[in-house]
Amino acid sequence: MPINILMPALSPTMEKGNLAKWLKKEGDKVKSGDVIAEIETDKATMEVEAVDEGTIAKILVPEGTQDVPVNDVIAVMAGDGEDVKAAASAGAGAAPAGKPAEAPKPAAQAAPAAAAPAAAPTPAAAPAREPAAAPAAQANGHARVFSSPLARRLAKEAGIDLSRIAGTGPHGRVIARDVDDAKSGKGLKAPAAAPAAAGPSIAPSMSDKQILALFEPGSYEVVPHDGMRRTIAQRLTASVQNVPHFYLTIDCDIGKLLAAREEINAAAPKDKEKKPLYKISVNDFVIKAMAVALQKIPNCNVSWTEGGMLKHKHSDVGVAVAMPGGLITPIIRKAETKTLSTISNEMKDFAARARARKLKPEEYQGGTTAVSNLGMYGINHFTAVINPPHASILAVGTSEERPVVRGGKIEIANIMSVTLSCDHRAIDGALGAELIGAFKQLIENPVMMMV
């Protein structure tokens, strides 16, 4: 019997992936453990290994195909002793999933489709894991909205009323793709008249057609969004809409830190090529100080859930790393237990693999807080958006010489401004002030991190 090769779930939250490259072709024999393909998620490129032995009989999803739902059949393999042609024929009837990347068309070129808000993708593009139609809660108090559980969850996260979304699934069911379209203003119905007591709804953003109409055709280039950019947009939009942020800013005198950093780097042991085994950065001190501060103020080392507060035992600190097309946040696990040199070397490895999209999901998912440092760009102050399930994120500005008053005299000091964003559901103002105060004490007196 033919063996189906399915689109794997490479992380707990993965729903779709891009089939970047086939490393085996039809007719090739494979053994268990052989790498047969490369799959791109929103943040990384990962290898897929065969779990059975046999011969690749039919490739159903060509390389370069995007948005292939998890568990869709991407190829068929003939087992040992099985007729390869028969297995290929059996697999040929399966419709390939996903779709090639396609750039949006300018308004001037899209006149025939002007009457429609957006071309509805075929049902085959919908995630195969979505169960049969199920009635949602009565969204407007009058009519039922048929939708999948995944669509209901995505609509809730985006703050969109399900009753306003035009469903393209079987029998008009709202599916995940419809919610994604609704976020950009596509497929939204006109809002129904609401009772006077009803609260205001979130106004939809401008549609692609409305935006394109504002610009002269040919005066721009359309660059299609990749999975990473879409995920960043969705997650951070949901964070701003659903997480009540508040911000605390404080100035830190890092004169002692800069002196300690220079001394530590000067004393670093060297390898056979006379290169230092590590080179500590200011950001390494920031990571360590944030980790230790969370241990000192454990009620801030938390994650909010509807069922209860998660109080974490260790400080797993995510660090924002810029990469082509977006950013990713690899996590220094148990950072409070690690030396500055260990943190430094881990970050160098993470940054290199992040930019090559070679991080594993467990290396960038989760964490208890995060650090975003734009100091190297000369930015002295900014606020950062919390990345759930974190309850906080520290935005770090540049170090610069500023005049300060000490003992009634004006002196010049190296000052670094930091801003802590807090989830007010999990961290109250006074508690957040304790956390940023603990951070300031540690970063201004780095020897305290070693105690």
C-alpha positions, 0 to 999 in steps of 0.5 A, spaced: 500 500 500 502 506 498 505 510 503 503 518 504 508 523 506 505 529 509 506 536 511 509 536 518 508 540 523 515 543 525 512 547 531 506 546 536 503 553 533 505 551 525 498 551 521 502 552 514 509 552 511 512 553 504 515 547 501 522 550 499 526 544 496 525 537 494 532 533 496 529 527 493 526 526 486 521 521 483 524 514 483 529 515 488 530 510 493 530 513 501 531 510 507 529 512 514 532 518 516 534 520 509 533 528 509 528 528 503 525 536 503 526 543 506 520 546 509 520 554 510 516 556 516 515 563 518 521 564 522 526 558 520 528 553 514 528 546 517 529 539 514 524 533 513 527 526 514 523 520 511 520 515 517 519 509 512 523 506 507 521 505 499 521 509 493 519 516 491 513 514 487 509 521 486 511 528 488 504 532 489 506 538 491 512 542 487 518 545 491 516 553 491 509 552 493 507 556 499 502 555 504 501 548 504 497 546 510 499 541 515 498 534 514 496 535 507 499 529 502 505 532 499 508 526 496 507 518 495 512 513 496 512 506 494 514 501 500 519 495 499 517 490 494 511 495 491 510 497 484 512 504 484 508 506 478 501 503 481 503 507 487 504 513 483 497 512 480 494 512 486 497 518 488 496 522 482 488 523 484 490 527 490 490 534 489 496 538 491 495 543 496 498 550 497 499 555 492 505 559 489 507 566 491 503 571 487 504 578 487 497 583 488 495 586 482 495 594 481 488 597 481 489 599 473 490 592 472 485 589 476 479 592 473 475 585 471 475 583 478 473 590 481 466 588 483 469 583 488 473 584 494 478 579 493 478 572 489 476 567 493 481 561 494 479 554 492 477 550 498 483 545 497 487 551 500 484 551 507 487 547 512 486 540 512 485 540 520 479 544 520 473 540 523 466 540 519 462 546 520 460 547 527 455 553 529 459 559 533 456 563 539 451 567 536 455 573 535 450 578 534 445 576 539 440 574 533 443 569 527 448 564 528 455 564 524 458 558 522 465 557 523 471 553 524 474 553 531 480 556 529 477 561 525 473 563 531 480 563 535 483 568 530 477 572 530 477 573 537 485 575 537 484 580 532 478 583 535 473 582 529 466 580 529 465 573 526 458 576 523 461 581 519 466 576 515 464 573 509 465 565 509 468 562 503 468 555 506 463 549 505 456 552 506 458 559 507 462 557 513 468 562 516 474 559 515 481 561 518 483 564 511 477 568 511 479 571 518 486 573 515 483 576 509 478 580 514 484 583 517 486 587 511 479 589 510 477 584 505 471 580 505 468 584 511 460 585 510 457 592 512 456 592 519 449 591 522 445 596 525 447 595 533 442 597 539 444 604 542 447 600 548 452 596 544 459 598 544 464 601 538 467 596 534 474 596 531 474 599 524 476 595 518 483 598 515 483 600 508 483 594 503 488 593 498 484 596 492 483 602 496 490 603 498 492 602 490 487 607 488 491 612 491 497 611 487 499 612 480 500 605 476 507 604 475 509 608 481 511 603 485 513 595 486 509 590 489 513 586 494 509 580 496 509 578 504 512 572 506 510 568 512 515 571 517 512 578 515 505 576 516 506 572 522 509 579 525 504 583 523 498 578 526 502 577 532 504 584 534 497 587 532 493 582 536 498 584 542 497 591 541 489 590 541 489 585 547 494 586 551 494 593 556 501 596 555 504 601 560 511 604 560 516 605 565 522 609 563 529 610 567 536 612 566 542 608 568 549 610 569 553 605 566 560 608 567 562 602 572 559 597 567 563 600 561 569 599 565 568 592 567 567 590 560 573 593 558 577 589 563 573 583 562 575 583 555 582 585 556 583 579 560 579 574 556 583 567 554 585 566 547 585 560 542 590 557 538 590 563 533 590 568 538 583 570 538 579 572 544 574 566 546 569 571 548 568 579 547 562 581 552 557 586 549 553 591 553 547 587 551 550 581 554 550 585 561 543 587 559 540 580 558 544 578 565 541 584 569 534 583 566 534 575 568 537 577 575 532 582 576 526 577 575 529 573 580 529 579 585 522 581 583 519 574 582 512 576 581 514 579 574 517 573 572 510 571 569 505 569 564 498 571 563 493 566 562 485 566 563 486 560 567 491 563 572 498 566 572 504 562 570 510 564 575 516 561 572 522 559 576 527 561 571 529 567 567 528 565 560 530 572 556 528 573 549 533 577 545 530 581 538 535 579 532 534 583 526 534 579 520 532 580 512 524 581 512 523 581 519 526 579 526 526 573 531 527 572 538 532 567 540 531 565 547 537 565 553 534 559 557 536 560 565 539 566 563 540 568 571 545 562 572 549 563 566 556 567 566 557 573 561 561 569 557 556 564 556 551 569 554 555 572 549 557 566 545 550 563 545 548 570 542 553 570 537 551 563 535 543 565 535 544 571 531 548 567 526 543 562 525 537 566 526 539 570 520 540 564 516 533 561 518 536 555 521 534 556 528 529 550 531 522 552 534 524 551 541 530 556 540 525 562 539 518 560 542 516 561 549 521 565 554 518 569 560 521 576 558 525 579 552 530 585 550 530 589 544 536 593 543 536 599 538 542 603 541 547 601 536 543 605 531 543 611 535 536 611 538 536 613 545 529 612 547 523 607 544 518 603 546 517 596 544 511 591 543 510 585 548 510 578 545 505 574 548 506 569 552 511 574 555 508 579 560 514 584 559 519 587 554 525 592 555 527 597 550 534 599 550 537 605 548 544 608 546 549 609 551 551 617 551 555 622 555 550 627 558 550 632 564 548 629 571 548 633 578 552 630 583 553 633 590 550 639 587 555 639 581 554 638 574 558 632 571 559 628 565 556 621 565 555 615 561 547 614 561 543 609 558 535 610 557 531 603 558 523 603 557 520 597 560 513 595 557 508 591 562 502 587 561 497 590 566 493 584 566 499 581 570 504 586 572 501 592 576 505 599 576 508 599 582 510 592 581 513 594 574 517 600 578 520 595 582 523 590 576 526 596 573 529 599 579 532 592 580 535 592 573 537 599 574 541 597 581 544 591 577 546 595 571 549 600 575 553 596 579 555 590 575 559 586 580 552 585 584 550 580 578 555 575 580 553 575 587 
